[in-house]
Amino acid sequence: MESDDDVPLILTWDEANSGLLTEETERGDQNGGGGNYDIVNNAVVSTPGPQNSRTQNASLKQSWEMNYQEAAIYLQEGENNDKFFTHPRNPKALAAYLFAHNHLFYMMELVTGLMLLMLSLCEAPAVPTLRLDVYIHATLELLALTLVGFELCMKLRWLGFHTFIRHRRTMVKTSVLLLQFVEAIVVLVRQTSHLRVTRALRPIFLVDCRYCGAVRRNLRQIFQSLPSFIDILLLLLFFMVIFAILGFCLFSTNSSDPYFKTLEDSLVSLFVLLTTANYPDVMMPAYSKNRWSCVFFIVYLSIELYFIMNLLLAVVFDTFNDVEKMKFKSLLLHKRSAIDHAFQLLVSRQRPTGVSLKQFDGLMRFYRPRMSARERFLTFKALNASGAPMLSLQDFYKFYEVIGLKWKTRRSREHWFDDLPHTAFLIFKGEFSDFLIYCINDPSEVGTVNCISVISSNHSLFMSAVLF
C-alpha cells in the first residue's frame, strides 16, 4: 500500500463498515498472522494477506473518493454561502444536491422565472400585438409552475422535510407557487382572465434563482437596515403633521388657496412639498395674500428637506455599511469553517497535519472537474507558500483566493520572435533558419559545407551499392 493511500482521518463511506482496519485486524488475528504497531491508534494492526490487502486497498480508495467528494461539497457550500445544516447526509440527498447544483438546473430556474414574467405581456390587459388566448397563456403558466414545482421537489429531496420547512425563502416560494397554481387552474377552467393581483408576486421566482444572488443579498440587507431608521421616519412624519396642522390653521381661511382647505389636503400638500414636486405652486396663493407667509414654507423646507432628510440618508448609509461589514465577516467565517471541514476530510491518520498533492488532486477532480492536471499542480504550488511537501491548514485557508487564478504559459522572451504564433516560432527555430543564418554570417564556408554534403551523400550511395 502506498503512503498516500493511508487511512483517512474521517471515514465517510459506509458507516456500517467504517472499521476498515478493525475487520482486517480480527481476521489476521484469527489466522495467526503477525502485525504492525499503529502509533496513532496505540494498537497492534495485523498484516493482511494478499486477498485481504487488495480488499483493503479497494475499500480505502473508495473511502478516499467519498472524502474528496464531500470535501468538495463543503468548499462549494462555503463559496455559495449555503448553511451547513443543508449538507447532504445520505446518497439520495447527495444525488439531489448534485442535480440542484449544476448549470442546467440554474438555467432552468432562470428561464422559468423569465417566462413567468414575460407572460404578463400576453395576459389581459396585454400588449395588443402580444395578446394570446386564455387557454394558451394559462397552459404556458401551468407548464412554468410545474417546472418550479419540480425544482422545489428536488430541493425537498436534498434538504429533507424538516430543513425544507424551516427555510423561510423556500417556504415563501412554495406558498406563492401553490396560490398561483390554483389561480391558473381557475383561469383555465373559466376561460376568462380576472383581476389577478398575485401576478405581482411572480418576481419572487426570478429573484430566487442562482444568478440573482446579489439581488437577494441587497434586498436582505435593505430589510435588515429598516429598523434602524424607522425612528428618523417617525420624526419626519411628526414634524410633517405639526406643520400640516399649523398650515391648516393659517391658510384655511383663504378661499383662493386649494392646498390647505382641509387637514387632509394640508398633509398631502406638505408631503408633496417634501419632494419639491409642487414647489413653488403650493405657496403662491398664501404668498399673494401675505408676503410673510413664505416664512412658514422656508422653515418647513429647512427642517424637513435639508435637515431630517439628510439625517435619514446618513443613517441609512451608515446602517447599510454596518450590515455589509457584518455580512462580509460572516461570509469570511463561513468560508473558513468550510475549509476546516474539508481539511479534516483530506488529512490521514498517519499525517493529520497536512494535505498531500495526491489528496489535493483528488479534491480538485470533484471541485473543478474541467481543470487540467497542470492547473491543479500549479494551484497546489501557489497554495504551498512555505515549500513544504504538504499543505498546512494555514496554507489551505487561502484556497478561495488562489482558486480564482487563471494559468497560462509564458515564454522566456529570449528571442524577438517568441511572441509570434507557434508556426512562425517553429520556422525561425528550425534547422533551415540556422543554416540560412550561418550562410549570411560566413558566405565563404557555404561551398565547403555543400562539398561535404555531396561527399557524404556519395559515400552513402557507395555503401548501399556494396551492401546490395
C-alpha positions in Angstrom: 0.0 0.0 0.0 1.4 3.4 -1.0 2.0 6.1 1.6 -0.6 8.4 0.0 -3.3 5.7 0.4 -3.2 5.5 4.2 -6.4 5.5 6.2 -8.4 8.8 6.2 -8.7 10.6 9.5 -12.5 10.7 8.9 -14.3 7.8 7.2 -17.4 8.8 5.4 -18.0 5.7 3.3 -20.4 3.0 4.5 -20.9 3.9 8.2 -21.8 0.2 8.9 -18.4 -0.9 7.6 -16.4 2.1 8.8 -14.0 -0.1 10.7 -11.9 -0.9 7.7 -8.8 -1.9 9.6 -10.7 -3.5 12.5 -12.1 -6.2 10.4 -8.8 -7.0 8.8 -7.2 -7.0 12.2 -9.6 -9.5 13.6 -9.2 -11.8 10.5 -5.5 -11.6 10.8 -5.6 -12.5 14.5 -7.8 -15.5 13.7 -5.4 -16.6 11.0 -2.5 -16.2 13.4 -0.8 -13.6 11.3 1.8 -11.1 12.5 1.1 -7.4 12.9 2.5 -3.9 13.0 2.1 -1.3 15.7 -0.1 1.7 14.9 1.4 4.7 16.7 -1.6 7.0 16.1 -4.2 4.5 17.5 -1.9 2.9 20.0 -2.8 -0.6 18.9 -1.4 -3.6 17.1 -2.6 -3.9 13.5 -2.3 -7.2 11.8 -0.6 -7.6 8.4 -3.3 -8.8 6.0 -2.8 -11.4 3.3 -2.7 -10.7 -0.5 -6.5 -11.1 -0.9 -7.3 -9.0 2.2 -4.8 -6.4 1.1 -6.5 -6.0 -2.2 -9.9 -5.7 -0.5 -8.5 -3.2 2.0 -6.9 -1.1 -0.8 -10.2 -1.0 -2.7 -12.1 0.0 0.4 -9.6 2.7 1.2 -9.7 4.0 -2.3 -13.5 4.2 -2.3 -13.4 5.9 1.1 -10.9 8.5 -0.2 -13.1 9.1 -3.2 -16.1 9.8 -0.9 -13.9 12.1 1.2 -12.8 14.0 -1.8 -16.4 14.5 -3.0 -17.7 15.5 0.5 -14.8 17.9 0.9 -15.6 19.5 -2.5 -19.2 19.9 -1.4 -18.1 21.6 1.8 -16.0 24.0 -0.2 -18.9 24.7 -2.6 -21.2 25.4 0.4 -18.6 27.9 1.7 -18.4 29.6 -1.7 -22.2 29.7 -2.2 -22.9 30.6 1.4 -25.1 27.5 1.9 -25.7 26.7 5.5 -24.0 23.5 6.8 -27.3 22.1 8.1 -28.3 21.7 4.4 -25.3 19.4 3.8 -26.4 16.1 2.2 -26.5 13.3 4.7 -27.4 10.2 2.6 -27.0 9.0 -1.0 -30.4 10.2 -2.1 -29.8 13.7 -0.7 -26.4 13.7 -2.4 -27.9 12.8 -5.8 -30.5 15.6 -5.4 -27.8 18.1 -4.3 -25.6 17.3 -7.3 -28.6 17.7 -9.6 -29.6 21.0 -8.0 -26.1 22.4 -8.3 -25.3 22.3 -12.0 -25.6 24.9 -14.7 -28.6 23.1 -16.4 -30.6 23.4 -13.2 -29.6 27.0 -12.8 -30.6 27.8 -16.4 -33.9 26.1 -15.9 -34.6 28.3 -12.9 -33.7 31.4 -14.8 -35.7 30.6 -17.9 -38.8 29.7 -15.8 -38.6 32.9 -13.9 -38.3 35.0 -17.1 -41.1 33.0 -18.7 -43.5 33.8 -15.9 -42.6 37.5 -16.1 -43.0 37.7 -19.8 -46.4 36.1 -19.6 -47.7 39.4 -18.2 -47.3 40.8 -21.6 -49.7 38.3 -23.1 -52.4 38.3 -20.4 -55.2 40.7 -20.2 -54.7 43.6 -20.0 -51.9 42.8 -22.5 -49.8 44.5 -25.2 -52.1 44.4 -28.3 -49.5 42.8 -30.6 -48.6 40.1 -28.0 -52.1 39.1 -26.8 -52.7 35.4 -26.5 -55.9 33.4 -26.0 -56.7 32.4 -22.4 -56.0 28.7 -22.8 -52.6 29.4 -24.4 -51.2 31.6 -21.7 -52.8 29.6 -18.9 -51.3 26.4 -20.3 -47.9 28.1 -20.5 -48.2 29.4 -17.0 -49.1 25.9 -15.7 -46.1 24.5 -17.5 -43.8 27.0 -15.9 -45.3 26.5 -12.5 -44.8 22.7 -12.9 -41.1 23.3 -13.6 -40.9 25.4 -10.4 -42.6 22.6 -8.5 -40.1 20.1 -9.9 -37.3 22.4 -8.7 -38.8 22.6 -5.2 -39.2 18.8 -5.2 -35.5 18.3 -5.9 -34.7 20.8 -3.0 -37.1 18.8 -0.7 -35.3 15.6 -1.6 -32.0 17.3 -0.9 -32.8 19.2 2.3 -35.3 16.8 3.9 -38.7 17.8 5.1 -37.7 19.4 8.5 -35.0 21.5 6.9 -37.2 22.4 4.0 -40.0 23.8 6.1 -37.5 25.8 8.2 -36.1 27.6 5.2 -38.1 30.8 5.0 -37.4 31.8 1.5 -38.2 28.4 0.2 -41.5 28.3 2.1 -42.5 31.7 0.7 -41.7 30.5 -2.8 -43.8 27.3 -2.1 -46.8 29.3 -0.8 -46.7 31.6 -3.8 -46.4 28.6 -6.1 -49.5 26.9 -4.6 -51.5 30.1 -4.8 -50.6 30.8 -8.4 -51.2 27.2 -9.4 -54.7 27.3 -8.1 -55.4 30.6 -9.7 -54.0 29.4 -13.1 -56.3 26.3 -12.9 -59.3 28.6 -12.2 -58.5 30.8 -15.2 -58.1 27.7 -17.4 -61.4 26.3 -16.3 -63.4 29.6 -16.5 -61.7 30.5 -19.8 -61.6 34.1 -18.7 -58.9 36.2 -17.0 -60.0 38.1 -13.9 -58.1 40.8 -12.0 -55.0 38.8 -10.8 -53.2 40.6 -8.0 -50.9 37.6 -7.4 -49.1 38.3 -10.6 -47.2 41.0 -8.7 -45.5 38.1 -6.8 -44.0 36.5 -9.9 -40.6 38.3 -9.5 -40.0 36.0 -6.4 -39.3 33.1 -8.8 -36.7 35.1 -10.7 -35.1 36.6 -7.6 -34.7 33.1 -6.1 -32.6 31.7 -9.0 -28.9 31.2 -8.7 -27.9 34.1 -11.0 -29.8 36.7 -8.8 -27.8 36.0 -5.6 -26.5 39.6 -5.5 -30.1 40.9 -5.8 -31.2 38.7 -2.9 -28.3 39.8 -0.8 -29.0 43.5 -1.3 -32.7 43.0 -0.6 -31.9 41.2 2.6 -29.6 44.0 3.7 -32.2 46.6 3.0 -34.7 44.8 5.1 -32.1 44.4 7.9 -31.4 48.1 7.7 -35.1 49.1 8.1 -35.4 49.0 11.9 -32.5 51.4 12.5 -34.1 54.4 10.6 -37.7 53.9 11.5 -37.1 56.4 14.3 -36.0 59.0 11.8 -39.1 58.3 9.6 -41.3 58.8 12.6 -39.6 62.1 13.4 -40.1 63.2 9.8 -43.8 62.4 10.0 -44.1 64.1 13.4 -42.9 67.4 12.0 -45.0 67.0 8.9 -48.2 66.6 11.0 -47.3 69.6 13.1 -46.7 71.8 10.1 -49.9 70.4 8.4 -52.0 71.5 11.4 -50.2 74.8 11.5 -50.8 75.4 7.8 -54.4 74.5 8.1 -54.9 77.0 10.9 -53.1 79.8 9.0 -54.2 79.3 5.4 -57.6 77.6 5.5 -59.4 81.0 5.7 -58.1 81.9 2.3 -60.8 80.8 -0.2 -58.4 81.0 -3.1 -55.9 78.5 -1.6 -56.8 75.0 -2.6 -53.9 73.4 -0.8 -55.0 73.9 2.8 -58.7 73.7 2.8 -58.8 70.7 5.0 -56.4 68.9 7.3 -56.1 66.1 4.8 -55.3 68.5 2.0 -52.7 70.2 4.1 -51.0 66.9 5.0 -50.9 65.8 1.3 -49.7 69.2 0.1 -46.8 69.2 2.6 -45.9 65.6 1.8 -45.7 66.5 -1.9 -43.7 69.7 -1.0 -41.2 67.4 0.7 -40.3 66.1 -2.7 -40.4 69.8 -4.1 -42.8 68.5 -6.8 -45.4 71.2 -6.2 -42.9 74.0 -5.3 -43.5 77.0 -5.5 -47.1 76.5 -6.6 -48.2 75.4 -3.1 -47.1 78.7 -1.5 -48.2 81.1 -4.2 -51.8 81.6 -3.0 -50.7 82.3 0.6 -47.8 84.4 -0.6 -50.1 86.5 -2.8 -52.2 87.4 0.2 -49.4 87.9 2.8 -45.7 88.1 1.9 -44.7 86.9 5.4 -46.3 83.5 4.7 -43.2 82.5 2.9 -41.5 82.1 6.4 -43.7 79.1 7.0 -42.5 77.3 3.9 -38.9 78.3 4.4 -38.9 76.9 7.9 -40.7 73.7 6.8 -38.3 73.0 4.0 -35.2 73.8 6.1 -36.3 71.3 8.8 -37.8 68.6 6.7 -35.9 68.6 3.5 -32.5 69.9 4.3 -32.0 68.6 7.9 -34.2 65.5 8.6 -33.9 64.0 5.0 -30.1 64.4 5.0 -30.1 62.9 8.5 -32.2 60.0 7.2 -29.8 59.5 4.3 -26.8 59.4 6.6 -28.4 56.9 9.0 -29.4 54.7 6.0 -25.9 54.8 4.6 -24.2 54.1 7.9 -26.6 51.2 8.7 -26.2 49.7 5.3 -22.4 49.8 5.6 -22.6 48.2 9.0 -24.8 45.4 7.7 -22.5 45.0 4.7 -19.4 44.7 7.0 -21.2 42.2 9.2 -22.2 40.2 6.2 -18.7 40.2 4.9 -17.4 39.0 8.2 -20.0 36.2 8.3 -19.1 35.1 4.8 -15.4 35.0 5.7 -16.0 33.0 8.8 -18.3 30.7 6.8 -15.7 30.1 4.2 -13.1 29.4 6.9 -15.4 26.9 8.5 -15.9 25.2 5.2 -12.2 25.0 4.7 -11.9 23.5 8.2 -14.4 20.8 7.4 -12.7 20.0 4.0 -9.3 19.9 5.6 -10.4 17.3 8.2 -11.7 15.1 5.4 -8.4 15.3 3.4 -5.8 14.5 6.1 -4.9 11.0 7.1 -4.3 9.2 10.3 -0.6 8.9 9.6 -0.3 12.6 8.6 -3.0 14.5 10.3 -1.4 17.9 9.9 -1.2 18.4 6.2 -2.7 17.6 2.7 -0.5 16.0 0.2 -0.5 16.7 -3.6 -2.3 13.4 -4.3 -5.2 14.3 -1.9 -5.4 17.8 -3.2 -5.6 16.5 -6.8 -8.4 14.1 -5.8 -10.3 17.1 -4.2 -9.9 19.2 -7.3 -11.2 16.4 -9.6 -14.6 16.9 -7.8 -14.4 20.6 -7.1 -13.3 21.7 -10.6 -13.7 18.7 -13.0 -12.6 20.7 -16.0 -9.3 21.8 -14.5 -6.3 20.2 -16.1 -3.7 18.3 -14.2 -1.2 21.0 -14.8 -3.5 23.7 -13.4 -4.2 21.5 -10.3 -0.5 21.2 -9.7 0.1 24.9 -10.2 -2.7 25.7 -7.8 -1.2 23.4 -5.2 2.2 25.1 -5.6 0.5 28.6 -5.3 -1.1 27.5 -2.0 2.1 25.9 -0.7 4.0 29.2 0.0 6.2 27.5 2.6 7.6 24.9 0.1 6.7 22.0 2.4 5.7 18.7 0.9 2.2 19.1 2.3 -0.4 21.9 2.7 -0.9 23.1 6.2 -4.2 24.4 7.5 -2.9 28.0 7.3 -1.9 27.5 3.6 -5.3 25.9 2.9 -7.1 29.0 4.2 -6.0 30.8 1.0 -8.0 28.3 -1.1 -10.7 30.7 -2.3 -8.1 33.3 -3.2 -5.9 31.0 -5.3 -8.7 29.0 -6.9 -9.8 32.0 -9.0 -6.4 32.4 -10.6 -6.0 31.7 -14.3 -2.9 30.0 -15.6 -1.3 30.4 -19.0 2.1 29.6 -20.4 4.6 32.4 -20.7 7.6 32.2 -23.0 11.1 33.2 -21.9 11.3 36.1 -24.4 14.8 35.2 -25.2 14.3 35.9 -28.9 12.4 38.7 -30.7 10.1 36.1 -32.3 9.0 34.4 -29.1 5.7 36.3 -29.1 4.8 35.3 -32.7 2.4 32.4 -33.4 3.6 28.9 -32.9 4.1 28.3 -36.7 6.4 31.3 -37.1 8.2 30.2 -33.9 9.0 26.8 -35.5 10.2 28.4 -38.7 12.6 30.7 -37.0 13.9 28.0 -34.7 14.2 25.3 -37.4 17.4 23.9 -39.0 16.8 25.8 -42.3 16.8 29.0 -40.4 20.0 28.1 -38.6 21.7 27.2 -41.9 20.5 30.4 -43.5 21.9 32.5 -40.6 25.2 30.6 -41.0 25.4 31.4 -44.7 24.7 35.0 -44.1 27.3 35.3 -41.4 30.1 33.4 -43.3 29.3 33.0 -47.1 32.9 31.7 -47.8 32.1 28.5 -45.9 29.0 27.7 -47.9 30.9 25.9 -50.7 32.8 23.8 -48.2 29.6 22.8 -46.5 28.0 21.9 -49.8 31.1 19.8 -50.8 31.0 17.9 -47.5 27.3 17.3 -48.1 27.9 15.9 -51.6 30.8 13.7 -50.4 28.6 12.4 -47.6 25.7 11.6 -49.9 28.1 9.8 -52.4 29.6 7.8 -49.6 26.2 6.7 -48.5 25.3 5.6 -52.1 28.6 3.6 -52.4 27.9 1.8 -49.1 24.4 1.0 -50.2 25.7 -0.5 -53.5 28.3 -2.6 -51.7 25.6 -4.0 -49.3 23.3 -5.0 -52.1 
